[in-house]
Amino acid sequence: MDWPDKIFAALKRANISQAGYVPDAGHSRLIDLCRADAKMRDVVLTTEEEGVALCAGAWLGGERSVLLMQSSGVGNCINMLSLIRTCRFPLLMLVTMRGEWEEFNPWQVPMGSIVEPTLKLCDMQVVRANAPDEVEPAVTKAIEQVFKNETAVAVLLSQQLIGRKQWTK
């Protein structure tokens, strides 16, 4: 899979210097790339809503950031997304989807099935990437929209793109 490398390259081209995330297997390669880059500050979050505040603070401090999360974390962010909507801070979210294609964990299905409409109700634009060749254009377009228009965009990286999660005991 080279799409995480393409996302990282797009983030670097856009001068994104902070990446907030709750550890996630779907983002593991991208997180590793962010952690390995001396010019990228990676911030491990305890909950996803902290990442919304991190992104707002980065913008106020003159930096660009990205929030990486799994779809189940979107539900944790609802109240904090009102900050973005009211104050018009730019917010770039990259969301790895669960609860879709070949999901083995039924607990992931409810939130996974309502991520897109939930984000739209929070006044966010939503772009979806279902195949590797859709990722880079989706992320590049989202970055342009976020920082040019000071808006909020979530790129949903489908579960089919990420692959079936393997659960081992």
C-alpha positions in Angstrom: 0.0 0.0 0.0 1.5 3.3 -1.0 -1.5 5.5 -0.4 -0.4 6.5 3.1 2.9 7.6 1.6 1.0 9.8 -0.9 -1.1 11.3 1.9 2.1 12.1 3.8 3.6 13.7 0.7 0.5 15.8 0.3 0.6 16.9 3.9 4.2 17.9 3.5 3.5 19.9 0.3 0.8 21.8 2.2 3.2 22.7 5.1 1.2 20.7 7.6 3.4 20.6 10.7 1.2 18.9 13.3 -0.7 15.6 13.3 -3.0 14.7 16.1 -4.2 11.1 16.4 -5.5 8.3 18.6 -3.5 5.2 17.6 -5.3 3.4 14.8 -4.2 0.4 12.7 -5.7 1.9 9.6 -3.5 5.0 10.0 -0.4 3.1 11.3 1.8 3.8 8.2 0.8 7.4 8.1 1.4 7.8 11.8 4.8 6.2 11.5 5.7 8.7 8.7 4.6 11.6 10.8 6.5 10.4 13.8 9.7 9.9 11.8 9.7 13.4 10.3 11.7 15.9 12.4 9.6 18.8 11.0 6.3 17.2 11.9 5.0 17.3 15.4 3.0 14.2 16.2 0.6 14.4 19.1 -0.9 11.3 20.6 -4.4 12.1 21.9 -6.4 10.4 24.6 -9.7 11.2 22.8 -10.4 12.5 19.3 -12.1 15.6 20.5 -8.8 16.8 21.9 -7.6 16.8 18.3 -10.3 19.4 17.3 -8.8 21.7 19.9 -5.3 20.9 18.8 -6.1 21.9 15.2 -7.8 25.1 16.3 -4.7 25.9 18.5 -2.3 25.1 15.7 -4.2 27.5 13.4 -4.2 30.3 16.0 -0.4 29.7 16.4 0.2 30.1 12.7 0.6 26.4 11.9 -1.4 23.9 9.9 -2.5 20.5 11.3 -4.3 17.4 10.5 -6.5 15.2 12.7 -6.3 11.4 12.1 -9.0 9.2 13.5 -11.1 6.1 13.1 -14.8 6.4 12.3 -15.8 5.5 15.8 -14.0 8.6 17.0 -16.3 10.9 15.0 -19.0 10.4 17.6 -16.6 11.7 20.3 -16.1 15.0 18.4 -19.7 16.2 17.9 -19.7 18.9 20.6 -16.1 20.1 19.7 -17.1 20.4 16.1 -19.4 23.3 17.1 -16.2 25.2 17.9 -15.0 24.8 14.3 -18.4 25.7 12.9 -18.8 28.8 15.1 -15.2 30.1 15.0 -14.6 29.1 11.4 -11.2 27.4 12.1 -9.9 25.3 9.2 -10.0 21.6 10.1 -8.7 18.7 8.0 -9.8 15.2 9.3 -8.6 11.9 7.8 -11.0 9.2 8.9 -10.4 5.5 8.5 -13.8 3.8 8.3 -15.0 0.9 10.3 -18.4 -0.8 10.2 -18.5 -1.2 6.5 -17.2 -3.8 4.1 -16.4 -7.2 5.9 -16.6 -5.7 9.3 -16.2 -8.4 12.0 -17.0 -6.3 15.0 -20.7 -5.4 15.3 -19.9 -2.6 17.7 -18.3 -0.7 14.8 -21.4 -0.8 12.6 -23.7 1.8 14.2 -21.2 4.7 14.2 -19.6 3.6 10.9 -23.0 3.8 9.2 -23.7 7.4 10.3 -20.3 9.1 10.0 -21.0 10.9 6.7 -24.4 12.3 7.6 -23.2 13.2 11.1 -20.2 15.2 9.7 -22.5 16.9 7.2 -24.9 17.9 9.9 -21.8 19.5 11.7 -21.3 21.6 8.6 -18.3 19.7 7.3 -17.6 18.8 3.7 -17.1 15.1 3.2 -15.0 13.4 0.6 -14.7 9.7 0.3 -11.8 7.6 -1.1 -12.7 3.9 -1.9 -9.7 2.9 -3.9 -5.9 3.7 -3.7 -6.0 5.9 -6.8 -8.7 8.1 -5.2 -6.7 8.9 -2.0 -4.2 11.4 -3.2 -6.7 13.5 -5.2 -9.2 13.5 -2.4 -6.6 14.5 0.2 -5.1 17.2 -2.0 -8.5 18.7 -2.8 -9.5 18.6 0.9 -6.2 20.4 1.9 -6.9 23.1 -0.7 -10.5 23.6 0.5 -9.6 23.6 4.2 -6.8 26.2 4.1 -7.9 28.3 1.2 -11.5 28.7 2.4 -10.9 28.2 6.2 -13.5 25.5 6.3 -13.7 21.9 7.6 -13.3 18.8 5.4 -13.2 15.2 6.3 -11.7 12.6 4.0 -13.3 9.2 4.6 -10.9 6.4 3.8 -13.2 3.4 3.2 -12.8 0.1 5.0 -12.5 -1.6 1.6 -9.4 0.6 0.9 -7.8 -0.3 4.3 -8.6 -3.9 4.1 -10.3 -6.4 6.4 -9.0 -6.1 9.9 -7.6 -9.3 11.2 -8.4 -10.1 14.9 -6.0 -12.5 16.6 -6.2 -13.9 20.1 
